Amino acid sequence: MVRFLIIPLMPFLFSDDNMGMLGGLQAKQLQAAFRGKADPDEVIVIMRETPNPLEGDEGMASHNPLAIDVFAQTVFMLGSKSLSHAQAAIAKYQPVFKVN
């Protein structure tokens, strides 16, 4: 009996086709930083540049959902080669998850 494992592919929202999308520039910068083996502090600087859709006239928002989305999608997209790649990316950039 032959069994096949079907893995659904989730589209990466911030691909080159969607660079004009809000957060696209930061996703591109993050990809370059991850491939260049940037430390978490460098990644945090990039994430702080991400526009916050929750900021309004009231002042600072408690969190930035766009920055969280850009960071998580980029980490998981680049770590999608294997489980060990994903675990390594999550372990290395865990401090960034805590900041956002």
matplotlib code that plots the C-alpha trace (Angstrom):
import matplotlib.pyplot as plt

x = [0.0, 1.4, 0.7, 1.1, 1.6, -0.3, 1.1, -1.0, 1.0, 0.3, 1.0, 3.6, 1.7, 4.8, 6.2, 7.9, 4.4, 3.0, 5.9, 3.6, 1.6, 1.9, 4.9, 6.4, 9.6, 10.1, 9.6, 12.2, 14.6, 13.9, 14.7, 18.0, 18.8, 17.9, 20.0, 22.8, 22.5, 21.6, 21.3, 17.9, 18.8, 19.2, 15.8, 14.1, 15.3, 13.7, 10.5, 10.3, 10.2, 7.1, 4.1, 1.4, -2.1, -3.5, -1.8, -4.1, -4.8, -4.8, -1.1, 0.9, -0.8, -0.1, 1.2, 1.8, -0.2, 1.5, 5.0, 3.9, 2.5, 5.5, 8.0, 6.1, 5.4, 9.0, 10.5, 8.2, 8.6, 12.4, 12.2, 9.9, 12.6, 12.5, 11.4, 15.0, 15.2, 12.0, 13.1, 16.5, 14.8, 12.4, 15.1, 17.4, 14.8, 12.7, 13.6, 12.0, 8.7, 8.8, 9.3, 6.4]
y = [0.0, 3.4, 6.4, 10.0, 12.9, 15.9, 19.2, 22.2, 25.2, 28.5, 31.4, 33.9, 37.2, 39.3, 37.7, 39.7, 39.8, 41.8, 44.1, 47.2, 45.7, 47.4, 45.6, 44.3, 46.4, 45.2, 41.6, 42.0, 43.5, 40.7, 38.1, 39.7, 40.0, 36.3, 35.1, 37.3, 35.6, 38.9, 38.9, 39.5, 43.1, 43.9, 42.3, 44.2, 47.5, 46.4, 45.5, 48.9, 50.5, 48.6, 50.9, 50.2, 50.2, 50.6, 53.9, 56.8, 60.1, 58.5, 57.9, 54.6, 51.3, 48.4, 46.2, 46.2, 43.4, 44.1, 43.7, 40.4, 39.2, 40.2, 38.7, 35.4, 34.8, 35.6, 33.3, 30.5, 30.9, 30.8, 28.0, 25.9, 23.8, 21.4, 21.1, 21.7, 24.9, 26.1, 25.2, 26.9, 30.1, 30.1, 29.5, 32.1, 34.8, 34.0, 37.4, 39.2, 37.2, 38.6, 42.2, 42.3]
z = [0.0, -1.0, 1.2, 0.2, 2.6, 1.4, 2.7, 2.1, 0.8, 2.4, 0.2, 1.4, 1.5, 1.1, -2.0, -4.8, -6.5, -3.6, -2.8, -3.0, -0.1, 3.3, 5.0, 1.8, 2.1, 5.7, 4.6, 1.9, 4.4, 6.8, 4.2, 3.5, 7.2, 7.9, 4.9, 6.2, 9.6, 11.4, 15.1, 16.8, 17.6, 13.9, 13.2, 16.0, 14.3, 11.0, 12.8, 14.5, 11.0, 10.1, 9.9, 12.6, 11.3, 14.9, 15.5, 15.3, 16.9, 20.4, 20.3, 20.6, 20.1, 22.4, 19.6, 15.9, 14.1, 10.8, 12.2, 13.9, 10.6, 8.5, 11.0, 11.5, 7.8, 6.9, 9.6, 8.6, 4.9, 5.2, 7.7, 5.6, 4.1, 7.0, 10.6, 11.8, 9.8, 11.3, 14.9, 14.4, 13.1, 16.0, 18.6, 17.2, 16.8, 19.9, 21.5, 18.5, 19.2, 22.7, 21.7, 19.1]

ax = plt.figure().add_subplot(projection="3d")
ax.plot(x, y, z, "-o")
ax.set_aspect("equal")
plt.show()
